Amino acid sequence: MPKTYSQLYIDARKALRDAGIEAHSLESRILICHATGKTQAELLRDMPLYSSNQVESLVERYVRRRLLGEPVAYITGRWEFYGLPLEITPDVLIPRSDTEVLVDKALELIRQRTSAPRVLDLCCGSGCIGLAMAHTLPESRVVMLDLSRKALEVTRRNIRANSLSARAVCMEADALIPPADNLGSFDLILSNPPYITSAEIDTLDSSVRDYEPRSALDGGEDGLMFYRFIAKEWKRALRIGGWMIFEVGETQAADVQKIMRLEGFKNVDCAKDSAGIDRVVFGRV
């Protein structure tokens, strides 16, 4: 006889907990919801009910994949960022909650400047940052750029799925090449670029090292390659008074602030994440 949903949850949670997965309770619920097509509220409601052999088999398969190190977002193909449901594939980084600090600061700064901003998201990946801006600012026009064509395919699907085609567009471009003249100018440039040092990548947790795209992680020898180039070359795409805003690694804020000041940015400062780490660096031209 198939297990109840409650027993499925208990077994999945124990397997993940025993493997040392910190968010074992949440991840168990997410995997079971993915296998059943239920929301978490529906799963809670149906806990006493029996599942089916098919559902039980799917949950066991998903748990095995997670125990091998595959992130939940890649197993389900879905993740949420800034309240938006997003498609996530191994061609893009999984959005982190820390990146919401970047969006918060960007919204704070741009609302002081204009109610109808033109926004550029460099190294957009899944499009999570640009789409959060477009969703929150109905009068905005957002351009999202990435070098990876596969990542841009994910971005396009996320634009359509969130009904943001009227405000957001994505296109192929290399952040390590100066902006094309026909790209136009922007009130705000945001970027969460690759910032892990090349040597450090092999020391990352296997769920990152073995599954997330290396090209979206590798920031060069010292992790600052993208910051230097973008601050120097892409500031020409900012309108007078416009802001450039970066997400940075845990120990990089001071270095990135120095880079921005050397490139002539004004009002350079940083914002902390929920752990009190300087996570976002910004300045204006």
C-alpha positions in Angstrom: 0.0 0.0 0.0 1.3 3.5 -0.8 2.4 5.7 2.0 0.4 8.7 3.3 1.8 12.1 2.3 2.7 12.5 6.0 4.9 9.4 5.9 6.4 10.5 2.6 7.3 13.8 4.2 8.7 12.2 7.3 10.9 9.8 5.3 12.2 12.5 2.9 12.9 14.9 5.7 14.9 12.2 7.7 16.9 11.3 4.6 17.9 14.9 4.0 18.5 15.7 7.6 20.7 12.6 8.0 22.7 13.8 5.0 23.4 17.1 6.8 21.1 19.3 4.6 20.3 22.3 6.7 16.9 23.1 5.1 15.7 19.5 5.2 12.1 20.3 6.2 11.6 23.0 3.5 13.3 21.0 0.8 11.3 17.9 1.6 8.1 19.8 1.2 9.2 21.4 -2.1 10.2 18.0 -3.6 6.9 16.4 -2.6 4.9 19.3 -3.9 6.8 19.0 -7.2 6.1 15.3 -7.4 2.4 15.8 -6.7 1.7 19.2 -8.3 0.3 20.4 -5.0 1.0 23.7 -3.3 2.5 23.6 0.2 -0.9 24.6 1.6 -2.6 21.7 -0.3 0.1 19.3 0.9 -0.4 20.3 4.5 -4.2 19.8 4.0 -3.7 16.3 2.5 -1.1 15.0 4.9 -3.4 12.2 6.3 -4.3 11.0 2.8 -2.6 8.2 0.9 -0.5 9.1 -2.1 0.1 6.7 -5.0 2.9 4.4 -6.1 3.8 6.9 -8.9 4.1 9.8 -6.5 6.1 7.7 -4.0 8.5 6.7 -6.8 8.9 10.3 -7.9 9.7 11.5 -4.4 12.2 8.7 -3.9 13.9 9.7 -7.2 14.0 13.4 -6.3 15.4 12.7 -2.9 18.2 10.5 -4.4 19.1 13.3 -6.7 19.2 15.8 -3.8 21.4 13.4 -1.8 23.8 13.3 -4.7 24.2 17.0 -4.3 21.9 18.4 -7.0 20.2 21.6 -5.9 16.4 21.5 -5.3 15.9 24.3 -7.9 17.4 22.2 -10.6 15.4 19.2 -9.6 12.1 21.1 -9.7 13.1 23.6 -12.5 11.4 26.4 -10.5 12.5 29.0 -7.9 11.1 32.2 -6.6 12.8 35.5 -6.4 11.4 38.8 -5.2 7.9 37.2 -5.3 8.2 36.2 -8.9 8.1 32.5 -10.0 11.0 31.7 -12.3 12.1 28.8 -14.4 15.6 27.7 -13.5 17.8 25.3 -15.4 21.5 24.3 -15.0 22.3 27.0 -17.6 21.7 29.7 -15.0 22.6 30.4 -11.4 20.0 29.8 -8.8 18.8 33.2 -7.4 19.9 33.8 -3.8 18.0 35.8 -1.2 21.1 37.9 -0.8 20.6 39.3 -4.3 17.3 40.8 -3.2 19.4 43.4 -1.3 20.6 44.5 -4.7 17.1 45.0 -5.9 16.0 46.8 -2.7 18.9 49.3 -3.0 18.3 49.8 -6.7 14.6 50.6 -6.1 15.5 53.0 -3.3 18.0 54.9 -5.5 16.1 55.0 -8.7 12.8 56.2 -7.1 14.8 59.3 -6.0 15.7 59.9 -9.6 12.8 59.1 -11.9 9.5 57.3 -11.9 10.1 55.9 -15.4 13.7 54.6 -15.4 15.6 52.9 -18.2 17.4 50.0 -16.5 20.2 47.7 -17.6 20.8 44.2 -16.0 24.3 43.0 -17.0 25.1 39.3 -16.7 21.4 38.7 -16.3 21.3 34.8 -16.1 17.7 33.8 -15.4 16.7 37.5 -15.6 15.7 37.5 -11.9 17.1 41.0 -11.1 15.8 42.7 -14.3 12.4 41.1 -14.0 12.1 42.1 -10.3 12.8 45.7 -11.4 10.3 45.5 -14.3 7.6 44.0 -12.1 8.0 46.5 -9.3 8.3 49.6 -11.5 5.4 49.5 -14.0 6.8 52.5 -16.0 10.3 51.1 -16.3 12.0 49.8 -19.4 14.5 47.0 -18.7 17.2 45.6 -20.9 18.9 42.4 -19.8 22.2 41.2 -21.3 24.1 37.9 -21.1 26.7 36.2 -23.1 25.1 32.7 -22.7 22.5 32.0 -25.4 21.1 29.2 -23.2 20.7 31.5 -20.3 18.9 34.0 -22.5 16.5 31.3 -23.6 15.6 30.9 -19.9 15.3 34.7 -19.5 12.9 34.9 -22.4 10.7 32.3 -21.0 10.7 34.0 -17.6 9.7 37.3 -19.3 6.7 35.7 -21.0 5.7 33.6 -17.9 5.5 36.8 -15.8 3.8 38.8 -18.5 6.5 41.4 -18.7 7.2 41.5 -22.4 6.0 45.1 -22.6 8.6 46.3 -20.1 11.6 43.9 -20.5 13.8 42.6 -23.3 16.9 40.5 -23.3 19.7 40.2 -25.8 23.2 38.7 -26.2 26.2 40.8 -25.2 29.5 40.3 -23.4 30.0 42.3 -20.3 33.7 42.3 -21.0 33.3 44.2 -24.2 32.4 47.9 -24.2 28.7 48.7 -24.8 27.5 49.2 -28.4 26.6 52.8 -29.2 23.1 51.7 -30.3 22.3 50.3 -26.9 21.4 53.7 -25.6 21.8 55.2 -22.1 20.4 54.1 -18.8 19.4 55.6 -15.4 20.5 52.5 -13.7 23.0 49.6 -14.4 22.8 46.6 -12.1 25.1 43.6 -12.2 25.6 40.4 -10.2 28.7 39.4 -12.2 30.9 36.3 -11.7 33.0 37.1 -8.6 34.5 33.8 -7.3 38.3 33.6 -7.9 39.3 31.0 -10.4 41.3 29.0 -7.8 38.4 29.1 -5.3 35.8 27.5 -7.6 37.1 23.9 -7.0 36.8 24.4 -3.2 33.1 25.4 -3.4 30.3 23.1 -2.1 29.6 20.4 -4.6 26.0 21.6 -5.1 27.5 24.8 -6.6 30.8 23.5 -8.0 29.3 20.5 -9.8 25.9 21.9 -10.9 25.9 25.6 -11.4 27.5 27.1 -14.6 31.2 27.8 -14.1 31.0 30.8 -16.5 28.6 32.5 -14.1 31.0 32.0 -11.2 34.5 32.6 -12.4 35.6 36.2 -11.8 39.2 35.7 -12.8 42.4 35.5 -10.8 41.2 37.8 -8.0 37.5 37.7 -8.6 37.4 41.4 -9.5 37.8 41.2 -13.3 34.2 42.0 -14.1 34.0 44.9 -11.6 37.0 46.6 -13.1 35.8 46.3 -16.7 32.2 47.2 -16.1 33.0 50.2 -13.9 35.5 51.5 -16.5 33.8 50.7 -19.8 30.1 50.5 -19.1 29.8 53.8 -17.1 29.6 55.5 -20.6 26.1 53.9 -20.9 24.9 55.8 -17.8 23.0 59.0 -18.0 24.3 61.9 -16.0 23.4 61.2 -12.4 22.8 57.6 -13.1 23.7 54.8 -10.7 25.8 51.6 -11.1 25.1 48.9 -8.5 26.9 45.6 -8.0 26.4 42.6 -5.8 29.8 41.6 -4.4 31.4 38.6 -2.5 31.7 38.6 1.2 35.2 40.2 1.3 35.0 42.3 -1.8 33.1 45.5 -0.9 36.2 47.6 0.0 38.0 46.6 -3.2 34.9 47.3 -5.4 34.4 50.7 -3.8 38.0 51.5 -4.5 37.5 50.5 -8.1 34.5 52.7 -8.5 36.1 55.7 -6.9 39.2 55.3 -9.2 36.8 55.4 -12.2 35.3 58.6 -11.0 32.0 57.5 -9.4 30.5 59.7 -6.7 28.6 58.9 -3.6 30.2 55.4 -3.5 28.8 53.3 -0.6 27.6 49.9 0.3 24.6 48.1 1.7 24.5 45.1 4.0 22.6 41.8 3.7 20.6 40.1 6.4 23.8 38.7 7.9 25.4 42.1 8.2 27.8 41.5 5.4 28.5 44.3 2.9 26.8 42.8 -0.1 26.0 45.6 -2.5 28.3 48.4 -3.7 26.9 51.4 -5.6 27.9 54.8 -7.0 26.7 57.5 -9.5 28.2 59.3 -12.3 
